[in-house]
Amino acid sequence: MSREKVKEAAEEQQKPVKRRRISVWTVIQWFLIPLLLVAALGGGMVVGYVILGKKELSDVLQWSTWKHVYDLVFAP
């Protein structure tokens, strides 16, 4: 082996290992975006059912309400 190859091999062994940092955008993608989607779903249910439909807010969370909506949408 030549001296240059030995020198290059020694330099490669001395390089510190870089750790991968979690970026702010990754945190936004995994936590904030799904949270906003759930908030938009809840807000849409409230606006559509309470404001436009003139019904009670407690009715939005009842299973029978969503079963009825499903039956209306997918009725033959």
N, CA, C and O atoms as a Tripos MOL2 file, in Angstrom:
@<TRIPOS>MOLECULE
protein
  304   303    76     0     0
PROTEIN
NO_CHARGES

@<TRIPOS>ATOM
      1 N           0.8370   -1.1900    0.0000 N.3       1 MET1
      2 CA          0.0000    0.0000    0.0000 C.3       1 MET1
      3 C           0.8730    1.2410    0.0000 C.2       1 MET1
      4 O           1.9420    1.2930    0.6080 O.2       1 MET1
      5 N           0.3800    2.2050   -0.6890 N.am      2 SER2
      6 CA          1.1490    3.4490   -0.7140 C.3       2 SER2
      7 C           0.7990    4.2800    0.5150 C.2       2 SER2
      8 O          -0.1840    4.0230    1.2090 O.2       2 SER2
      9 N           1.6250    5.2700    0.7560 N.am      3 ARG3
     10 CA          1.4160    6.1240    1.9330 C.3       3 ARG3
     11 C           0.1010    6.8940    1.8240 C.2       3 ARG3
     12 O          -0.5660    7.1270    2.8320 O.2       3 ARG3
     13 N          -0.2740    7.2880    0.6100 N.am      4 GLU4
     14 CA         -1.5120    8.0570    0.4340 C.3       4 GLU4
     15 C          -2.7410    7.2270    0.8030 C.2       4 GLU4
     16 O          -3.6670    7.7350    1.4370 O.2       4 GLU4
     17 N          -2.7520    5.9720    0.4140 N.am      5 LYS5
     18 CA         -3.8920    5.1140    0.7330 C.3       5 LYS5
     19 C          -3.9900    4.8730    2.2360 C.2       5 LYS5
     20 O          -5.0850    4.8420    2.7960 O.2       5 LYS5
     21 N          -2.8540    4.7050    2.8750 N.am      6 VAL6
     22 CA         -2.8460    4.5100    4.3220 C.3       6 VAL6
     23 C          -3.3340    5.7710    5.0120 C.2       6 VAL6
     24 O          -4.0860    5.7030    5.9840 O.2       6 VAL6
     25 N          -2.9080    6.9150    4.5110 N.am      7 LYS7
     26 CA         -3.3170    8.1960    5.0860 C.3       7 LYS7
     27 C          -4.8230    8.3970    4.9150 C.2       7 LYS7
     28 O          -5.4900    8.8460    5.8470 O.2       7 LYS7
     29 N          -5.3740    8.0710    3.7310 N.am      8 GLU8
     30 CA         -6.8110    8.2070    3.4800 C.3       8 GLU8
     31 C          -7.6170    7.2640    4.3700 C.2       8 GLU8
     32 O          -8.6700    7.6410    4.8850 O.2       8 GLU8
     33 N          -7.1300    6.0540    4.5490 N.am      9 ALA9
     34 CA         -7.8230    5.0930    5.4000 C.3       9 ALA9
     35 C          -7.8500    5.5710    6.8480 C.2       9 ALA9
     36 O          -8.8560    5.4000    7.5360 O.2       9 ALA9
     37 N          -6.7690    6.1610    7.3100 N.am     10 ALA10
     38 CA         -6.7070    6.6730    8.6800 C.3      10 ALA10
     39 C          -7.6580    7.8510    8.8600 C.2      10 ALA10
     40 O          -8.2810    7.9840    9.9140 O.2      10 ALA10
     41 N          -7.7810    8.7140    7.8400 N.am     11 GLU11
     42 CA         -8.6750    9.8640    7.9200 C.3      11 GLU11
     43 C         -10.1380    9.4190    7.9450 C.2      11 GLU11
     44 O         -10.9560   10.0060    8.6530 O.2      11 GLU11
     45 N         -10.4610    8.3860    7.1750 N.am     12 GLU12
     46 CA        -11.8300    7.9010    7.1500 C.3      12 GLU12
     47 C         -12.2450    7.3380    8.5060 C.2      12 GLU12
     48 O         -13.3970    7.4890    8.9130 O.2      12 GLU12
     49 N         -11.3240    6.6980    9.2000 N.am     13 GLN13
     50 CA        -11.6390    6.1220   10.4930 C.3      13 GLN13
     51 C         -11.8130    7.1930   11.5630 C.2      13 GLN13
     52 O         -12.4920    6.9520   12.5610 O.2      13 GLN13
     53 N         -11.2260    8.3510   11.3840 N.am     14 GLN14
     54 CA        -11.2750    9.4050   12.3900 C.3      14 GLN14
     55 C         -12.4940   10.3130   12.2320 C.2      14 GLN14
     56 O         -12.7860   11.1040   13.1280 O.2      14 GLN14
     57 N         -13.2060   10.2160   11.1160 N.am     15 LYS15
     58 CA        -14.3650   11.0980   10.9120 C.3      15 LYS15
     59 C         -15.4610   10.7490   11.9160 C.2      15 LYS15
     60 O         -15.8020    9.5790   12.0870 O.2      15 LYS15
     61 N         -16.0110   11.7700   12.5790 N.am     16 PRO16
     62 CA        -17.0890   11.4990   13.5330 C.3      16 PRO16
     63 C         -18.3670   11.0930   12.7870 C.2      16 PRO16
     64 O         -18.6130   11.5280   11.6620 O.2      16 PRO16
     65 N         -19.1550   10.2640   13.4310 N.am     17 VAL17
     66 CA        -20.4140    9.8270   12.8420 C.3      17 VAL17
     67 C         -21.4360   10.9290   13.0600 C.2      17 VAL17
     68 O         -21.6510   11.3810   14.1840 O.2      17 VAL17
     69 N         -22.0630   11.3540   11.9740 N.am     18 LYS18
     70 CA        -23.0770   12.4090   12.0790 C.3      18 LYS18
     71 C         -24.4090   11.7880   12.4610 C.2      18 LYS18
     72 O         -24.8530   10.8170   11.8480 O.2      18 LYS18
     73 N         -25.0320   12.3510   13.4670 N.am     19 ARG19
     74 CA        -26.3450   11.8810   13.8780 C.3      19 ARG19
     75 C         -27.4030   12.6520   13.1040 C.2      19 ARG19
     76 O         -27.2680   13.8460   12.8390 O.2      19 ARG19
     77 N         -28.4370   11.9420   12.7590 N.am     20 ARG20
     78 CA        -29.5230   12.5690   12.0120 C.3      20 ARG20
     79 C         -30.4320   13.2980   12.9890 C.2      20 ARG20
     80 O         -30.9380   12.7010   13.9390 O.2      20 ARG20
     81 N         -30.6380   14.5740   12.7580 N.am     21 ARG21
     82 CA        -31.4930   15.3690   13.6270 C.3      21 ARG21
     83 C         -32.9040   15.3710   13.0800 C.2      21 ARG21
     84 O         -33.1080   15.3350   11.8670 O.2      21 ARG21
     85 N         -33.8730   15.4110   13.9700 N.am     22 ILE22
     86 CA        -35.2680   15.4990   13.5500 C.3      22 ILE22
     87 C         -35.5780   16.9670   13.2850 C.2      22 ILE22
     88 O         -35.4200   17.8180   14.1610 O.2      22 ILE22
     89 N         -36.0170   17.2470   12.0770 N.am     23 SER23
     90 CA        -36.2920   18.6280   11.7230 C.3      23 SER23
     91 C         -37.6730   19.0500   12.2270 C.2      23 SER23
     92 O         -38.5040   18.2190   12.5920 O.2      23 SER23
     93 N         -37.8830   20.3270   12.2350 N.am     24 VAL24
     94 CA        -39.1680   20.8780   12.6600 C.3      24 VAL24
     95 C         -40.2580   20.4280   11.6990 C.2      24 VAL24
     96 O         -41.3760   20.1420   12.1270 O.2      24 VAL24
     97 N         -39.9540   20.3620   10.4190 N.am     25 TRP25
     98 CA        -40.9430   19.9630    9.4280 C.3      25 TRP25
     99 C         -41.4140   18.5310    9.6730 C.2      25 TRP25
    100 O         -42.5880   18.2310    9.4560 O.2      25 TRP25
    101 N         -40.5430   17.6580   10.1110 N.am     26 THR26
    102 CA        -40.9320   16.2790   10.4050 C.3      26 THR26
    103 C         -41.9240   16.2490   11.5620 C.2      26 THR26
    104 O         -42.8990   15.4990   11.5290 O.2      26 THR26
    105 N         -41.6800   17.0520   12.5690 N.am     27 VAL27
    106 CA        -42.6040   17.1260   13.7010 C.3      27 VAL27
    107 C         -43.9580   17.6560   13.2360 C.2      27 VAL27
    108 O         -44.9980   17.1560   13.6640 O.2      27 VAL27
    109 N         -43.9500   18.6440   12.3810 N.am     28 ILE28
    110 CA        -45.1940   19.1950   11.8490 C.3      28 ILE28
    111 C         -45.9510   18.1320   11.0580 C.2      28 ILE28
    112 O         -47.1660   17.9950   11.2030 O.2      28 ILE28
    113 N         -45.2490   17.3960   10.2380 N.am     29 GLN29
    114 CA        -45.8980   16.3790    9.4200 C.3      29 GLN29
    115 C         -46.5460   15.2980   10.2670 C.2      29 GLN29
    116 O         -47.6480   14.8550    9.9440 O.2      29 GLN29
    117 N         -45.9120   14.8660   11.3190 N.am     30 TRP30
    118 CA        -46.4060   13.7360   12.0880 C.3      30 TRP30
    119 C         -47.4070   14.1020   13.1730 C.2      30 TRP30
    120 O         -48.1810   13.2440   13.5970 O.2      30 TRP30
    121 N         -47.4180   15.3330   13.6300 N.am     31 PHE31
    122 CA        -48.3030   15.6780   14.7380 C.3      31 PHE31
    123 C         -49.2880   16.7930   14.4090 C.2      31 PHE31
    124 O         -50.4800   16.6600   14.6830 O.2      31 PHE31
    125 N         -48.8170   17.8740   13.8340 N.am     32 LEU32
    126 CA        -49.6920   19.0240   13.6360 C.3      32 LEU32
    127 C         -50.6850   18.7950   12.5090 C.2      32 LEU32
    128 O         -51.8550   19.1500   12.6500 O.2      32 LEU32
    129 N         -50.2610   18.2200   11.4050 N.am     33 ILE33
    130 CA        -51.1660   18.0240   10.2740 C.3      33 ILE33
    131 C         -52.3080   17.0740   10.6270 C.2      33 ILE33
    132 O         -53.4590   17.4140   10.3560 O.2      33 ILE33
    133 N         -52.0560   15.8950   11.2210 N.am     34 PRO34
    134 CA        -53.1980   15.0540   11.6230 C.3      34 PRO34
    135 C         -54.1080   15.7260   12.6540 C.2      34 PRO34
    136 O         -55.3240   15.5330   12.6250 O.2      34 PRO34
    137 N         -53.5340   16.5060   13.5520 N.am     35 LEU35
    138 CA        -54.3410   17.2220   14.5270 C.3      35 LEU35
    139 C         -55.2610   18.2260   13.8370 C.2      35 LEU35
    140 O         -56.4310   18.3510   14.2000 O.2      35 LEU35
    141 N         -54.7380   18.9370   12.8520 N.am     36 LEU36
    142 CA        -55.5600   19.8860   12.1110 C.3      36 LEU36
    143 C         -56.6460   19.1850   11.2980 C.2      36 LEU36
    144 O         -57.7500   19.7130   11.1590 O.2      36 LEU36
    145 N         -56.3460   18.0080   10.7640 N.am     37 LEU37
    146 CA        -57.3500   17.2550   10.0230 C.3      37 LEU37
    147 C         -58.5060   16.8180   10.9240 C.2      37 LEU37
    148 O         -59.6690   16.8890   10.5270 O.2      37 LEU37
    149 N         -58.1860   16.3720   12.1260 N.am     38 VAL38
    150 CA        -59.2300   15.9790   13.0760 C.3      38 VAL38
    151 C         -60.0480   17.1980   13.4970 C.2      38 VAL38
    152 O         -61.2680   17.1040   13.6280 O.2      38 VAL38
    153 N         -59.4030   18.3250   13.7070 N.am     39 ALA39
    154 CA        -60.1120   19.5590   14.0640 C.3      39 ALA39
    155 C         -61.0280   20.0090   12.9230 C.2      39 ALA39
    156 O         -62.1420   20.4720   13.1700 O.2      39 ALA39
    157 N         -60.5650   19.8760   11.6780 N.am     40 ALA40
    158 CA        -61.3950   20.2420   10.5330 C.3      40 ALA40
    159 C         -62.6040   19.3160   10.4150 C.2      40 ALA40
    160 O         -63.6990   19.7640   10.0770 O.2      40 ALA40
    161 N         -62.4070   18.0310   10.6930 N.am     41 LEU41
    162 CA        -63.5250   17.0870   10.6720 C.3      41 LEU41
    163 C         -64.5660   17.4500   11.7310 C.2      41 LEU41
    164 O         -65.7650   17.4700   11.4520 O.2      41 LEU41
    165 N         -64.1040   17.7330   12.9290 N.am     42 GLY42
    166 CA        -65.0230   18.1250   14.0000 C.3      42 GLY42
    167 C         -65.7310   19.4370   13.6930 C.2      42 GLY42
    168 O         -66.9340   19.5690   13.9160 O.2      42 GLY42
    169 N         -64.9850   20.3970   13.1860 N.am     43 GLY43
    170 CA        -65.5940   21.6750   12.8280 C.3      43 GLY43
    171 C         -66.6140   21.5320   11.7030 C.2      43 GLY43
    172 O         -67.6580   22.1830   11.7180 O.2      43 GLY43
    173 N         -66.3090   20.6830   10.7360 N.am     44 GLY44
    174 CA        -67.2550   20.4500    9.6460 C.3      44 GLY44
    175 C         -68.5220   19.7720   10.1230 C.2      44 GLY44
    176 O         -69.6140   20.0870    9.6510 O.2      44 GLY44
    177 N         -68.3840   18.8370   11.0610 N.am     45 MET45
    178 CA        -69.5760   18.1860   11.6160 C.3      45 MET45
    179 C         -70.4420   19.1940   12.3660 C.2      45 MET45
    180 O         -71.6670   19.1820   12.2470 O.2      45 MET45
    181 N         -69.8050   20.0520   13.1270 N.am     46 VAL46
    182 CA        -70.5630   21.0370   13.8970 C.3      46 VAL46
    183 C         -71.2540   22.0260   12.9630 C.2      46 VAL46
    184 O         -72.4390   22.3140   13.1270 O.2      46 VAL46
    185 N         -70.5270   22.5380   12.0020 N.am     47 VAL47
    186 CA        -71.1200   23.5160   11.0770 C.3      47 VAL47
    187 C         -72.2460   22.8770   10.2700 C.2      47 VAL47
    188 O         -73.3250   23.4560   10.1390 O.2      47 VAL47
    189 N         -71.9990   21.6900    9.7330 N.am     48 GLY48
    190 CA        -73.0050   21.0530    8.8980 C.3      48 GLY48
    191 C         -74.2240   20.5880    9.6560 C.2      48 GLY48
    192 O         -75.3420   20.7190    9.1590 O.2      48 GLY48
    193 N         -74.0410   20.0560   10.8260 N.am     49 TYR49
    194 CA        -75.1630   19.4730   11.5520 C.3      49 TYR49
    195 C         -75.8650   20.4760   12.4500 C.2      49 TYR49
    196 O         -77.0930   20.4850   12.5330 O.2      49 TYR49
    197 N         -75.0930   21.3230   13.1260 N.am     50 VAL50
    198 CA        -75.6960   22.2450   14.0890 C.3      50 VAL50
    199 C         -76.1640   23.5330   13.4110 C.2      50 VAL50
    200 O         -77.3000   23.9660   13.6080 O.2      50 VAL50
    201 N         -75.2900   24.1380   12.6180 N.am     51 ILE51
    202 CA        -75.6390   25.4340   12.0320 C.3      51 ILE51
    203 C         -76.5600   25.2640   10.8220 C.2      51 ILE51
    204 O         -77.6170   25.8910   10.7530 O.2      51 ILE51
    205 N         -76.1660   24.4250    9.8810 N.am     52 LEU52
    206 CA        -76.9870   24.2490    8.6730 C.3      52 LEU52
    207 C         -78.2070   23.3600    8.9280 C.2      52 LEU52
    208 O         -79.2910   23.6200    8.4050 O.2      52 LEU52
    209 N         -78.0280   22.3220    9.7250 N.am     53 GLY53
    210 CA        -79.1220   21.3840    9.9680 C.3      53 GLY53
    211 C         -80.0430   21.7640   11.1030 C.2      53 GLY53
    212 O         -81.0920   21.1440   11.2740 O.2      53 GLY53
    213 N         -79.6800   22.7670   11.8830 N.am     54 LYS54
    214 CA        -80.4780   23.2520   13.0140 C.3      54 LYS54
    215 C         -80.8210   22.1380   14.0090 C.2      54 LYS54
    216 O         -81.9510   22.0500   14.4890 O.2      54 LYS54
    217 N         -79.8270   21.2840   14.3130 N.am     55 LYS55
    218 CA        -80.0130   20.1970   15.2690 C.3      55 LYS55
    219 C         -79.1450   20.4440   16.5000 C.2      55 LYS55
    220 O         -78.3420   21.3770   16.5280 O.2      55 LYS55
    221 N         -79.3150   19.6050   17.5090 N.am     56 GLU56
    222 CA        -78.5510   19.7210   18.7520 C.3      56 GLU56
    223 C         -77.1230   19.2140   18.5640 C.2      56 GLU56
    224 O         -76.8960   18.2820   17.7920 O.2      56 GLU56
    225 N         -76.1660   19.8120   19.2580 N.am     57 LEU57
    226 CA        -74.7660   19.4030   19.1920 C.3      57 LEU57
    227 C         -74.5720   17.9900   19.7390 C.2      57 LEU57
    228 O         -73.7200   17.2480   19.2510 O.2      57 LEU57
    229 N         -75.3480   17.6210   20.7360 N.am     58 SER58
    230 CA        -75.2060   16.2820   21.3140 C.3      58 SER58
    231 C         -75.6140   15.1930   20.3210 C.2      58 SER58
    232 O         -75.1540   14.0570   20.4390 O.2      58 SER58
    233 N         -76.4590   15.5110   19.3560 N.am     59 ASP59
    234 CA        -76.8840   14.5300   18.3580 C.3      59 ASP59
    235 C         -75.7560   14.1620   17.3950 C.2      59 ASP59
    236 O         -75.7870   13.0930   16.7850 O.2      59 ASP59
    237 N         -74.7810   15.0260   17.2560 N.am     60 VAL60
    238 CA        -73.6780   14.7690   16.3260 C.3      60 VAL60
    239 C         -72.8800   13.5440   16.7610 C.2      60 VAL60
    240 O         -72.3720   12.8080   15.9150 O.2      60 VAL60
    241 N         -72.7660   13.3200   18.0440 N.am     61 LEU61
    242 CA        -71.9260   12.2460   18.5510 C.3      61 LEU61
    243 C         -72.6690   10.9280   18.7650 C.2      61 LEU61
    244 O         -72.0740    9.9630   19.2440 O.2      61 LEU61
    245 N         -73.9410   10.8670   18.4250 N.am     62 GLN62
    246 CA        -74.7030    9.6360   18.6030 C.3      62 GLN62
    247 C         -74.5110    8.7060   17.4060 C.2      62 GLN62
    248 O         -74.4860    9.1480   16.2580 O.2      62 GLN62
    249 N         -74.3740    7.4090   17.6950 N.am     63 TRP63
    250 CA        -74.1590    6.4160   16.6470 C.3      63 TRP63
    251 C         -75.3670    6.3270   15.7150 C.2      63 TRP63
    252 O         -75.2000    6.1310   14.5110 O.2      63 TRP63
    253 N         -76.5560    6.4640   16.2410 N.am     64 SER64
    254 CA        -77.7640    6.3340   15.4210 C.3      64 SER64
    255 C         -77.8370    7.4240   14.3490 C.2      64 SER64
    256 O         -78.3690    7.1980   13.2620 O.2      64 SER64
    257 N         -77.3070    8.5890   14.6550 N.am     65 THR65
    258 CA        -77.2840    9.6670   13.6650 C.3      65 THR65
    259 C         -76.4290    9.2890   12.4730 C.2      65 THR65
    260 O         -76.8450    9.4840   11.3310 O.2      65 THR65
    261 N         -75.2440    8.7540   12.7130 N.am     66 TRP66
    262 CA        -74.3340    8.4250   11.6190 C.3      66 TRP66
    263 C         -74.7760    7.1640   10.8840 C.2      66 TRP66
    264 O         -74.4830    7.0040    9.6990 O.2      66 TRP66
    265 N         -75.4750    6.2730   11.5730 N.am     67 LYS67
    266 CA        -76.0460    5.1070   10.8920 C.3      67 LYS67
    267 C         -77.1240    5.5710    9.9190 C.2      67 LYS67
    268 O         -77.2180    5.0660    8.8000 O.2      67 LYS67
    269 N         -77.9300    6.5270   10.3480 N.am     68 HIS68
    270 CA        -78.9730    7.0750    9.4800 C.3      68 HIS68
    271 C         -78.3710    7.7860    8.2660 C.2      68 HIS68
    272 O         -78.8690    7.6370    7.1500 O.2      68 HIS68
    273 N         -77.3070    8.5530    8.4780 N.am     69 VAL69
    274 CA        -76.6260    9.2260    7.3630 C.3      69 VAL69
    275 C         -76.0580    8.1950    6.3990 C.2      69 VAL69
    276 O         -76.1830    8.3550    5.1850 O.2      69 VAL69
    277 N         -75.4400    7.1460    6.9150 N.am     70 TYR70
    278 CA        -74.8960    6.0870    6.0730 C.3      70 TYR70
    279 C         -76.0020    5.4210    5.2530 C.2      70 TYR70
    280 O         -75.8350    5.1600    4.0610 O.2      70 TYR70
    281 N         -77.1340    5.1510    5.9080 N.am     71 ASP71
    282 CA        -78.2550    4.5400    5.2010 C.3      71 ASP71
    283 C         -78.7880    5.4570    4.1060 C.2      71 ASP71
    284 O         -79.1800    4.9740    3.0430 O.2      71 ASP71
    285 N         -78.8100    6.7560    4.3390 N.am     72 LEU72
    286 CA        -79.2830    7.6970    3.3140 C.3      72 LEU72
    287 C         -78.3290    7.7400    2.1190 C.2      72 LEU72
    288 O         -78.7690    7.7860    0.9700 O.2      72 LEU72
    289 N         -77.0390    7.7260    2.3920 N.am     73 VAL73
    290 CA        -76.0520    7.8460    1.3110 C.3      73 VAL73
    291 C         -75.9750    6.5700    0.4870 C.2      73 VAL73
    292 O         -75.9070    6.6290   -0.7410 O.2      73 VAL73
    293 N         -75.9840    5.4190    1.1470 N.am     74 PHE74
    294 CA        -75.7780    4.1590    0.4470 C.3      74 PHE74
    295 C         -77.0740    3.3550    0.2540 C.2      74 PHE74
    296 O         -77.0250    2.1370    0.0790 O.2      74 PHE74
    297 N         -78.2090    4.0200    0.2840 N.am     75 ALA75
    298 CA        -79.4790    3.3250    0.0840 C.3      75 ALA75
    299 C         -79.6150    2.9020   -1.3760 C.2      75 ALA75
    300 O         -79.2080    3.6310   -2.2810 O.2      75 ALA75
    301 N         -80.1980    1.7000   -1.6030 N.am     76 PRO76
    302 CA        -80.3610    1.2390   -2.9990 C.3      76 PRO76
    303 C         -81.4660    1.9620   -3.7320 C.2      76 PRO76
    304 O         -81.7150    1.6810   -4.9050 O.2      76 PRO76
@<TRIPOS>BOND
     1     1     2 1
     2     2     3 1
     3     3     4 2
     4     3     5 am
     5     5     6 1
     6     6     7 1
     7     7     8 2
     8     7     9 am
     9     9    10 1
    10    10    11 1
    11    11    12 2
    12    11    13 am
    13    13    14 1
    14    14    15 1
    15    15    16 2
    16    15    17 am
    17    17    18 1
    18    18    19 1
    19    19    20 2
    20    19    21 am
    21    21    22 1
    22    22    23 1
    23    23    24 2
    24    23    25 am
    25    25    26 1
    26    26    27 1
    27    27    28 2
    28    27    29 am
    29    29    30 1
    30    30    31 1
    31    31    32 2
    32    31    33 am
    33    33    34 1
    34    34    35 1
    35    35    36 2
    36    35    37 am
    37    37    38 1
    38    38    39 1
    39    39    40 2
    40    39    41 am
    41    41    42 1
    42    42    43 1
    43    43    44 2
    44    43    45 am
    45    45    46 1
    46    46    47 1
    47    47    48 2
    48    47    49 am
    49    49    50 1
    50    50    51 1
    51    51    52 2
    52    51    53 am
    53    53    54 1
    54    54    55 1
    55    55    56 2
    56    55    57 am
    57    57    58 1
    58    58    59 1
    59    59    60 2
    60    59    61 am
    61    61    62 1
    62    62    63 1
    63    63    64 2
    64    63    65 am
    65    65    66 1
    66    66    67 1
    67    67    68 2
    68    67    69 am
    69    69    70 1
    70    70    71 1
    71    71    72 2
    72    71    73 am
    73    73    74 1
    74    74    75 1
    75    75    76 2
    76    75    77 am
    77    77    78 1
    78    78    79 1
    79    79    80 2
    80    79    81 am
    81    81    82 1
    82    82    83 1
    83    83    84 2
    84    83    85 am
    85    85    86 1
    86    86    87 1
    87    87    88 2
    88    87    89 am
    89    89    90 1
    90    90    91 1
    91    91    92 2
    92    91    93 am
    93    93    94 1
    94    94    95 1
    95    95    96 2
    96    95    97 am
    97    97    98 1
    98    98    99 1
    99    99   100 2
   100    99   101 am
   101   101   102 1
   102   102   103 1
   103   103   104 2
   104   103   105 am
   105   105   106 1
   106   106   107 1
   107   107   108 2
   108   107   109 am
   109   109   110 1
   110   110   111 1
   111   111   112 2
   112   111   113 am
   113   113   114 1
   114   114   115 1
   115   115   116 2
   116   115   117 am
   117   117   118 1
   118   118   119 1
   119   119   120 2
   120   119   121 am
   121   121   122 1
   122   122   123 1
   123   123   124 2
   124   123   125 am
   125   125   126 1
   126   126   127 1
   127   127   128 2
   128   127   129 am
   129   129   130 1
   130   130   131 1
   131   131   132 2
   132   131   133 am
   133   133   134 1
   134   134   135 1
   135   135   136 2
   136   135   137 am
   137   137   138 1
   138   138   139 1
   139   139   140 2
   140   139   141 am
   141   141   142 1
   142   142   143 1
   143   143   144 2
   144   143   145 am
   145   145   146 1
   146   146   147 1
   147   147   148 2
   148   147   149 am
   149   149   150 1
   150   150   151 1
   151   151   152 2
   152   151   153 am
   153   153   154 1
   154   154   155 1
   155   155   156 2
   156   155   157 am
   157   157   158 1
   158   158   159 1
   159   159   160 2
   160   159   161 am
   161   161   162 1
   162   162   163 1
   163   163   164 2
   164   163   165 am
   165   165   166 1
   166   166   167 1
   167   167   168 2
   168   167   169 am
   169   169   170 1
   170   170   171 1
   171   171   172 2
   172   171   173 am
   173   173   174 1
   174   174   175 1
   175   175   176 2
   176   175   177 am
   177   177   178 1
   178   178   179 1
   179   179   180 2
   180   179   181 am
   181   181   182 1
   182   182   183 1
   183   183   184 2
   184   183   185 am
   185   185   186 1
   186   186   187 1
   187   187   188 2
   188   187   189 am
   189   189   190 1
   190   190   191 1
   191   191   192 2
   192   191   193 am
   193   193   194 1
   194   194   195 1
   195   195   196 2
   196   195   197 am
   197   197   198 1
   198   198   199 1
   199   199   200 2
   200   199   201 am
   201   201   202 1
   202   202   203 1
   203   203   204 2
   204   203   205 am
   205   205   206 1
   206   206   207 1
   207   207   208 2
   208   207   209 am
   209   209   210 1
   210   210   211 1
   211   211   212 2
   212   211   213 am
   213   213   214 1
   214   214   215 1
   215   215   216 2
   216   215   217 am
   217   217   218 1
   218   218   219 1
   219   219   220 2
   220   219   221 am
   221   221   222 1
   222   222   223 1
   223   223   224 2
   224   223   225 am
   225   225   226 1
   226   226   227 1
   227   227   228 2
   228   227   229 am
   229   229   230 1
   230   230   231 1
   231   231   232 2
   232   231   233 am
   233   233   234 1
   234   234   235 1
   235   235   236 2
   236   235   237 am
   237   237   238 1
   238   238   239 1
   239   239   240 2
   240   239   241 am
   241   241   242 1
   242   242   243 1
   243   243   244 2
   244   243   245 am
   245   245   246 1
   246   246   247 1
   247   247   248 2
   248   247   249 am
   249   249   250 1
   250   250   251 1
   251   251   252 2
   252   251   253 am
   253   253   254 1
   254   254   255 1
   255   255   256 2
   256   255   257 am
   257   257   258 1
   258   258   259 1
   259   259   260 2
   260   259   261 am
   261   261   262 1
   262   262   263 1
   263   263   264 2
   264   263   265 am
   265   265   266 1
   266   266   267 1
   267   267   268 2
   268   267   269 am
   269   269   270 1
   270   270   271 1
   271   271   272 2
   272   271   273 am
   273   273   274 1
   274   274   275 1
   275   275   276 2
   276   275   277 am
   277   277   278 1
   278   278   279 1
   279   279   280 2
   280   279   281 am
   281   281   282 1
   282   282   283 1
   283   283   284 2
   284   283   285 am
   285   285   286 1
   286   286   287 1
   287   287   288 2
   288   287   289 am
   289   289   290 1
   290   290   291 1
   291   291   292 2
   292   291   293 am
   293   293   294 1
   294   294   295 1
   295   295   296 2
   296   295   297 am
   297   297   298 1
   298   298   299 1
   299   299   300 2
   300   299   301 am
   301   301   302 1
   302   302   303 1
   303   303   304 2
@<TRIPOS>SUBSTRUCTURE
     1 MET1         2 RESIDUE 1 A MET
     2 SER2         6 RESIDUE 1 A SER
     3 ARG3        10 RESIDUE 1 A ARG
     4 GLU4        14 RESIDUE 1 A GLU
     5 LYS5        18 RESIDUE 1 A LYS
     6 VAL6        22 RESIDUE 1 A VAL
     7 LYS7        26 RESIDUE 1 A LYS
     8 GLU8        30 RESIDUE 1 A GLU
     9 ALA9        34 RESIDUE 1 A ALA
    10 ALA10       38 RESIDUE 1 A ALA
    11 GLU11       42 RESIDUE 1 A GLU
    12 GLU12       46 RESIDUE 1 A GLU
    13 GLN13       50 RESIDUE 1 A GLN
    14 GLN14       54 RESIDUE 1 A GLN
    15 LYS15       58 RESIDUE 1 A LYS
    16 PRO16       62 RESIDUE 1 A PRO
    17 VAL17       66 RESIDUE 1 A VAL
    18 LYS18       70 RESIDUE 1 A LYS
    19 ARG19       74 RESIDUE 1 A ARG
    20 ARG20       78 RESIDUE 1 A ARG
    21 ARG21       82 RESIDUE 1 A ARG
    22 ILE22       86 RESIDUE 1 A ILE
    23 SER23       90 RESIDUE 1 A SER
    24 VAL24       94 RESIDUE 1 A VAL
    25 TRP25       98 RESIDUE 1 A TRP
    26 THR26      102 RESIDUE 1 A THR
    27 VAL27      106 RESIDUE 1 A VAL
    28 ILE28      110 RESIDUE 1 A ILE
    29 GLN29      114 RESIDUE 1 A GLN
    30 TRP30      118 RESIDUE 1 A TRP
    31 PHE31      122 RESIDUE 1 A PHE
    32 LEU32      126 RESIDUE 1 A LEU
    33 ILE33      130 RESIDUE 1 A ILE
    34 PRO34      134 RESIDUE 1 A PRO
    35 LEU35      138 RESIDUE 1 A LEU
    36 LEU36      142 RESIDUE 1 A LEU
    37 LEU37      146 RESIDUE 1 A LEU
    38 VAL38      150 RESIDUE 1 A VAL
    39 ALA39      154 RESIDUE 1 A ALA
    40 ALA40      158 RESIDUE 1 A ALA
    41 LEU41      162 RESIDUE 1 A LEU
    42 GLY42      166 RESIDUE 1 A GLY
    43 GLY43      170 RESIDUE 1 A GLY
    44 GLY44      174 RESIDUE 1 A GLY
    45 MET45      178 RESIDUE 1 A MET
    46 VAL46      182 RESIDUE 1 A VAL
    47 VAL47      186 RESIDUE 1 A VAL
    48 GLY48      190 RESIDUE 1 A GLY
    49 TYR49      194 RESIDUE 1 A TYR
    50 VAL50      198 RESIDUE 1 A VAL
    51 ILE51      202 RESIDUE 1 A ILE
    52 LEU52      206 RESIDUE 1 A LEU
    53 GLY53      210 RESIDUE 1 A GLY
    54 LYS54      214 RESIDUE 1 A LYS
    55 LYS55      218 RESIDUE 1 A LYS
    56 GLU56      222 RESIDUE 1 A GLU
    57 LEU57      226 RESIDUE 1 A LEU
    58 SER58      230 RESIDUE 1 A SER
    59 ASP59      234 RESIDUE 1 A ASP
    60 VAL60      238 RESIDUE 1 A VAL
    61 LEU61      242 RESIDUE 1 A LEU
    62 GLN62      246 RESIDUE 1 A GLN
    63 TRP63      250 RESIDUE 1 A TRP
    64 SER64      254 RESIDUE 1 A SER
    65 THR65      258 RESIDUE 1 A THR
    66 TRP66      262 RESIDUE 1 A TRP
    67 LYS67      266 RESIDUE 1 A LYS
    68 HIS68      270 RESIDUE 1 A HIS
    69 VAL69      274 RESIDUE 1 A VAL
    70 TYR70      278 RESIDUE 1 A TYR
    71 ASP71      282 RESIDUE 1 A ASP
    72 LEU72      286 RESIDUE 1 A LEU
    73 VAL73      290 RESIDUE 1 A VAL
    74 PHE74      294 RESIDUE 1 A PHE
    75 ALA75      298 RESIDUE 1 A ALA
    76 PRO76      302 RESIDUE 1 A PRO
